[in-house]
Amino acid sequence: MSIIEFQDLTKADKPLLDRYFQSRYYENSHFTFTNLFMWREPYQVKWCEEDGVLYMTCQWEGQLMALQPYGPEEKMQEATEKFLAYFEQQGKPFVMTGVEKSYAQVLENFAGASFVIEADRDNFDYVYLAEKLISLSGRKLHSKKNHLNAFHKLYPQAEYLPITEEILADCLEELQRWYDIRIQDEPDDPFIGWESRAIREVFEDYTYFDLKGGAIRLDGRIIAFTFGEQLNTDSVVVHVEKADPNIRGAYPAINQAYVENCWQGMTYINREEDMGHEGLRKAKESYKPVKMIEKFNVKRLA
């Protein structure tokens, strides 16, 4: 049993991936074309389609890994068998990354092999109620509300704008400023450079990705921007959020205005994982997530 040859992920593959990701209720923030395309180079993302199932692999530090197969629930047993066969053909140990709970349960009940399934806390997604991010009501979010109020008091001239072709160049200028600050703080972090390049790539063909984005302009300069997309029937995933860290309240301001202007009708806002970064974890926890989306890493035992 084998599956067809994997091929590199390209921009032209968006319609196919969209079709699979939208066919079932997935909660993992990685399960969007934009996310996988932005990180396709460092992770060497590849895909193939066979018999109504989408298969994807990636690599990190020489380790070949599978993403969970995408397709109808009744095809997951057979898809798992095909993936196991593929890894055997490659002479590689069977490893999966970023698996959702529903597919982890498929593996727990799989008759043909046994697996070690481990929760990957560093990659759990933080999910918030959209109405809470808009209102910032309640004692737990009091400090966020204070920062937002301070921003509006200090900068009453600040304006929220949807991201359009007209302001993309200004957003890129802010991205460069953000990058220059971050690279000084963490010169050895390769993800900063990869992310910066990925955002530039998205902006080069912004309308193609069908994203919703927002920005804040202050005295003629973009000081914050963000973009995301609908993840499933009731959730949004925010892919990117950048702001000038030297302007008090810029981050709470873009976060609140973006959700209010673009996503009032949605229930949940998925703001992705913290990747084990202490500062990011503290920031994401400070917004008081209503739930976490668990992700699991998998290794074949026998």
C-alpha positions as CSV (number, residue, x, y, z in Angstrom):
1,M,0.0,0.0,0.0
2,S,1.4,3.4,-1.0
3,I,0.3,6.9,-1.5
4,I,1.2,9.2,-4.3
5,E,4.3,11.4,-4.4
6,F,4.3,14.4,-2.1
7,Q,4.8,17.8,-3.7
8,D,5.9,21.2,-2.4
9,L,3.1,23.5,-1.2
10,T,2.6,26.5,-3.6
11,K,0.3,29.4,-3.7
12,A,-1.8,27.7,-6.4
13,D,-2.8,25.0,-3.9
14,K,-5.0,27.3,-1.8
15,P,-8.4,26.2,-3.3
16,L,-7.6,22.5,-2.6
17,L,-6.5,23.0,1.0
18,D,-9.4,25.4,1.7
19,R,-11.8,22.7,0.5
20,Y,-10.4,20.1,2.9
21,F,-10.0,22.5,5.9
22,Q,-13.6,23.8,5.5
23,S,-15.2,20.3,5.1
24,R,-15.0,19.5,8.8
25,Y,-15.0,21.4,12.1
26,Y,-11.3,21.8,12.8
27,E,-10.0,24.0,15.7
28,N,-6.3,23.8,15.2
29,S,-5.0,27.2,14.1
30,H,-2.5,25.5,11.8
31,F,-5.3,24.1,9.6
32,T,-5.5,27.0,7.2
33,F,-3.7,27.5,3.9
34,T,-2.3,30.8,5.0
35,N,-0.6,29.4,8.1
36,L,0.9,26.5,6.3
37,F,2.0,28.6,3.3
38,M,3.6,31.2,5.6
39,W,5.7,28.5,7.2
40,R,6.2,26.2,4.3
41,E,9.9,26.9,3.8
42,P,11.4,26.4,7.3
43,Y,9.2,23.4,7.8
44,Q,9.4,22.0,4.2
45,V,5.6,21.5,4.0
46,K,4.5,19.0,1.4
47,W,1.1,17.6,0.4
48,C,-0.6,15.0,-1.7
49,E,-4.2,14.0,-2.3
50,E,-5.6,10.5,-2.9
51,D,-9.1,9.1,-2.7
52,G,-10.7,12.1,-1.1
53,V,-8.0,12.5,1.6
54,L,-5.4,15.2,2.0
55,Y,-2.0,14.1,3.3
56,M,0.7,16.5,4.5
57,T,4.2,16.2,5.8
58,C,6.8,18.6,7.2
59,Q,10.3,18.4,8.4
60,W,12.2,20.0,11.3
61,E,15.9,19.5,12.0
62,G,15.9,16.5,9.7
63,Q,12.9,14.8,11.3
64,L,10.1,13.9,8.9
65,M,6.7,14.3,10.5
66,A,3.1,13.8,9.3
67,L,0.2,16.2,9.9
68,Q,-3.0,14.4,10.6
69,P,-4.8,13.3,7.4
70,Y,-7.8,15.5,6.4
71,G,-11.0,14.1,5.0
72,P,-14.2,12.2,6.0
73,E,-14.2,10.6,9.4
74,E,-14.9,7.2,7.8
75,K,-11.7,7.3,5.8
76,M,-9.3,8.0,8.8
77,Q,-8.5,4.4,9.5
78,E,-7.5,3.7,5.9
79,A,-5.6,7.0,5.7
80,T,-3.7,6.1,8.9
81,E,-2.7,2.8,7.3
82,K,-1.4,4.6,4.2
83,F,0.6,7.1,6.2
84,L,2.2,4.2,8.2
85,A,3.1,2.5,4.9
86,Y,4.6,5.7,3.5
87,F,6.9,6.1,6.5
88,E,7.9,2.5,6.3
89,Q,8.8,3.0,2.6
90,Q,10.9,6.0,3.5
91,G,12.7,4.0,6.2
92,K,11.6,6.7,8.7
93,P,10.0,6.4,12.2
94,F,6.3,7.3,12.1
95,V,6.0,10.7,13.9
96,M,3.0,13.1,13.8
97,T,2.8,16.7,15.0
98,G,0.0,19.1,15.8
99,V,-2.7,16.4,16.0
100,E,-6.2,17.4,17.2
101,K,-7.9,15.5,20.0
102,S,-10.5,13.9,17.6
103,Y,-7.7,12.3,15.5
104,A,-5.7,11.4,18.6
105,Q,-8.8,9.3,19.5
106,V,-8.7,7.6,16.1
107,L,-5.1,6.6,16.8
108,E,-6.0,5.4,20.3
109,N,-8.6,3.0,18.8
110,F,-6.4,2.0,15.8
111,A,-6.0,-1.8,15.5
112,G,-2.9,-2.0,13.3
113,A,-0.4,-0.3,15.5
114,S,0.1,1.3,18.9
115,F,1.3,4.8,19.5
116,V,2.7,7.1,22.2
117,I,0.4,10.2,22.2
118,E,1.7,13.2,24.1
119,A,0.1,16.6,24.7
120,D,2.3,19.5,23.3
121,R,1.5,22.3,25.7
122,D,3.8,24.8,24.0
123,N,1.6,24.6,20.9
124,F,-1.9,24.7,22.5
125,D,-4.0,27.4,20.9
126,Y,-5.4,30.2,23.1
127,V,-9.1,30.9,22.4
128,Y,-11.1,33.9,23.6
129,L,-14.7,35.0,23.5
130,A,-15.0,37.7,20.7
131,E,-17.4,39.8,22.8
132,K,-14.9,39.8,25.7
133,L,-12.0,41.0,23.5
134,I,-14.3,43.8,22.3
135,S,-15.8,44.9,25.6
136,L,-12.8,44.0,27.9
137,S,-15.4,43.9,30.6
138,G,-14.9,42.4,34.1
139,R,-12.3,42.6,36.8
140,K,-9.9,40.1,35.1
141,L,-9.5,42.3,32.1
142,H,-9.4,45.6,34.0
143,S,-5.7,46.3,33.3
144,K,-6.3,45.7,29.5
145,K,-9.2,48.2,29.7
146,N,-6.9,50.7,31.4
147,H,-4.2,50.4,28.8
148,L,-6.8,50.8,26.0
149,N,-8.4,53.9,27.7
150,A,-4.9,55.4,28.2
151,F,-4.2,54.9,24.5
152,H,-7.4,56.7,23.4
153,K,-6.7,59.5,25.9
154,L,-3.1,59.9,24.8
155,Y,-3.9,59.6,21.1
156,P,-7.4,60.7,20.3
157,Q,-6.3,61.3,16.7
158,A,-5.5,57.6,16.2
159,E,-7.7,55.9,13.5
160,Y,-8.6,52.3,12.7
161,L,-8.4,51.3,9.1
162,P,-9.1,48.1,7.2
163,I,-6.0,46.8,5.5
164,T,-6.3,47.6,1.8
165,E,-3.8,47.8,-1.1
166,E,-3.5,51.6,-0.3
167,I,-1.8,51.0,3.1
168,L,0.2,47.8,2.6
169,A,3.4,49.8,2.0
170,D,2.9,51.6,5.3
171,C,2.2,48.3,7.1
172,L,5.5,47.0,5.7
173,E,7.3,50.0,7.1
174,E,5.9,49.2,10.6
175,L,6.8,45.6,10.1
176,Q,10.4,46.6,9.5
177,R,10.5,48.8,12.6
178,W,9.0,45.9,14.7
179,Y,11.6,43.6,13.2
180,D,14.5,45.9,13.9
181,I,13.5,46.1,17.6
182,R,12.9,42.4,18.0
183,I,16.1,41.3,16.3
184,Q,18.1,43.4,18.8
185,D,16.3,41.8,21.7
186,E,16.6,38.2,20.4
187,P,19.3,38.1,17.7
188,D,19.5,34.3,17.8
189,D,15.8,33.6,17.1
190,P,15.4,32.5,13.5
191,F,11.6,32.6,13.7
192,I,11.7,36.4,13.7
193,G,13.2,36.6,10.3
194,W,11.1,33.8,8.9
195,E,7.9,35.4,10.2
196,S,8.9,38.8,8.7
197,R,9.6,37.3,5.3
198,A,6.3,35.4,5.5
199,I,4.3,38.5,6.2
200,R,5.9,40.3,3.3
201,E,5.0,37.4,1.1
202,V,1.3,37.6,2.1
203,F,1.3,41.4,1.6
204,E,2.8,41.0,-1.9
205,D,-0.5,39.3,-3.0
206,Y,-2.8,40.3,-0.2
207,T,-6.1,39.9,-1.9
208,Y,-5.4,36.4,-3.1
209,F,-5.2,35.1,0.5
210,D,-8.7,36.4,1.2
211,L,-7.8,37.7,4.7
212,K,-9.4,40.3,6.9
213,G,-6.9,42.8,8.3
214,G,-6.9,46.0,10.3
215,A,-4.4,48.7,11.2
216,I,-4.1,51.8,13.4
217,R,-2.7,55.0,11.9
218,L,-1.4,57.7,14.2
219,D,-0.1,61.0,12.8
220,G,0.3,59.6,9.3
221,R,2.1,56.4,10.3
222,I,0.8,52.9,10.8
223,I,1.7,51.9,14.3
224,A,-0.1,48.6,14.5
225,F,-1.6,46.0,12.1
226,T,-3.1,42.5,12.2
227,F,-4.8,40.0,10.0
228,G,-6.7,36.7,10.2
229,E,-9.5,34.6,8.7
230,Q,-12.4,32.4,9.6
231,L,-11.2,29.1,10.9
232,N,-14.5,27.2,11.2
233,T,-18.2,28.0,11.6
234,D,-17.8,30.0,14.9
235,S,-14.1,30.7,15.2
236,V,-11.6,33.1,13.7
237,V,-7.8,32.6,13.7
238,V,-5.5,35.7,14.1
239,H,-2.3,34.9,12.1
240,V,-0.4,38.1,12.8
241,E,-0.5,41.1,15.2
242,K,2.3,43.7,15.3
243,A,2.4,47.0,17.1
244,D,5.0,49.6,18.2
245,P,5.9,48.4,21.7
246,N,7.0,51.9,22.6
247,I,3.4,53.3,22.2
248,R,1.4,52.6,25.3
249,G,-1.8,50.6,24.6
250,A,-1.0,50.0,20.9
251,Y,-1.4,46.2,21.2
252,P,-4.7,46.3,23.2
253,A,-6.0,49.0,20.7
254,I,-5.4,47.0,17.6
255,N,-6.6,43.7,19.2
256,Q,-9.9,45.3,20.4
257,A,-10.6,47.4,17.2
258,Y,-9.9,44.5,14.9
259,V,-12.3,42.1,16.5
260,E,-15.0,44.9,16.9
261,N,-14.7,45.9,13.2
262,C,-14.2,42.5,11.5
263,W,-15.5,39.7,13.7
264,Q,-18.4,40.9,15.8
265,G,-20.6,38.0,14.5
266,M,-18.2,35.2,15.5
267,T,-18.1,33.5,18.9
268,Y,-14.4,32.6,19.3
269,I,-11.0,34.3,18.5
270,N,-8.1,31.8,18.2
271,R,-4.8,33.7,18.8
272,E,-2.6,30.7,18.2
273,E,0.1,29.2,20.5
274,D,2.9,30.6,22.6
275,M,5.6,28.2,21.3
276,G,6.9,27.9,24.9
277,H,8.0,31.6,24.8
278,E,7.7,32.9,28.3
279,G,6.8,36.5,27.3
280,L,4.2,35.3,24.8
281,R,2.7,32.9,27.3
282,K,2.3,35.7,29.8
283,A,0.7,38.0,27.2
284,K,-1.7,35.4,25.9
285,E,-2.7,34.3,29.4
286,S,-3.3,37.9,30.4
287,Y,-6.3,38.1,28.1
288,K,-7.9,35.2,30.0
289,P,-8.7,32.5,27.3
290,V,-12.0,30.8,27.6
291,K,-10.5,27.5,26.3
292,M,-7.3,26.0,25.0
293,I,-7.1,23.9,21.8
294,E,-5.0,20.8,22.7
295,K,-2.5,19.5,20.2
296,F,-0.6,16.2,20.4
297,N,2.6,14.7,19.1
298,V,2.5,11.1,18.2
299,K,5.2,8.3,17.8
300,R,4.6,4.8,16.7
301,L,5.4,2.2,19.3
302,A,4.8,-1.0,17.3
